[in-house]
Amino acid sequence: MDQVRVDKWLWAARFFKSRSLATAACDGGKVDVNDQGAKPAKLVRPGDLLRVTLPGGKKLIKVLALTDRRGPALRAQLLYEDLTPPPPAEPVPIPPPVYRPRGAGRPTKRERRLLERLGGW
């Protein structure tokens, strides 16, 4: 076996629970093979790069082996290499919104400039 349909391979590699979901993802433009949109019948070979958009995020996958049968998860992990870059370490903290108590009166010019600098008004 030197090539397999992309929808069968995605299902066998356990990216989708059913083959119909894999087919729908291909039809919906969620799967690219070598940076080109892929229809369900597109053939993949070892060494191809797949970009798959999943509910958990986008994945960049290199095909290492082919199969059209779904097997255990441990064997499915041997079919591909995940090249997805790791997520950023920590998000940039957002400063808390500026709080000005009600009834504090009109801000002075200096207070207004400080509030604008902080993004509060």
N, C-alpha and C positions, 0 to 999 in steps of 0.2 A: 504494500500500500504506500504510494508516494504522494497522494493528495486526497483531501477529504473536504466535503462541504463545510463551510464555516459555521453554519447553524448546528450541524451534527457535532462538530468539534467543540464548540462552546458548551453544548449540553453535556458531552462526555467529560469535559474538563471541569464540570460542576460550577460554571459561572451562572447558569440558569437552571431552574428546577425542572422545566419541561422544554421540549424541543420547540413547541409552539411559542413559548416566551422568547427563545433565542431567535426564532424566525421573525417575530414581531419587532424585536430590537434591531435586527438587520434592516427590515423594511422601514423602520422609523428613523434610520440614519444614526443609530447609536453605536454602530460598529464600523471601523475603518480597517482595511487591510493594506499595509504599506502606504499609508496616507491617502488612500482612495476609498470612497464610500463602497460598502460591500452589500450586495444582495445576498439572500440566504444560500443561493447556489454557487456563490464564489468559492473557488477552490483554494485551500491553504496548503502550504508545504512547510517542512521544517525550515526554520530561519526567518519566517515571515514575522512582521511586527503588527500586532493588533492593538487598536485603541478602542476600548469598550467603556461606554458610559453606563454605570450601574447606579442603583439607588443610593449606595454608599459613597459614590464618587467615581472618578475616572481612573481607569487602569491602563497601563502600558505593558503589554505582554509579548514575549518572544516565544514562538512555537518551537518546542524542542522535539516532540514526538507526536505521532498521529494515531488516532483510534476513532472508530465510530461507535464503540460500545461504551456504555457508562459502567464504571466499576467503582471500587471503593475510593474514598477520598485520598488516601495515601498514594494510590496509584495515579489518581487524577493530578496530584501535585507534581508528579514527575513529567507531565506532558508540557509544562511551560515554565518559563522563568519570568518572575514579576520584576519589571524594570521601573515600576512606579516610584517617583521620588518621594522620600518621606515627607510628612506634613511639617510645617514650621514648628519649631520647638515650643514657643509660647506666643499667644497672640499679644499684640501691643495693648497694654491696659488703657481703658478709656477713663478719663478723669470723671469724677462724679459731677452731676449738673450743679451749676451755681445756685445756691439757695439764698434767697433774700426774703426775710420774714415780712408778712403782710403788715401794713401799717408802719413800716419803718420810714416812710416818707420818700421823697424824691431823692435818687442818688446824686451825689455831688459829681462834678466833672471828673475828678480823680477816680471815684468809685465806678463811674460809668466806663471809663477807659479800661480799668482792671477787669470789669465784667466782660467787655467786648474782647479783650485779649484772651480771656478764658473760654470764650465762645458761649457765654450764657445769655447775652441779649443781642 
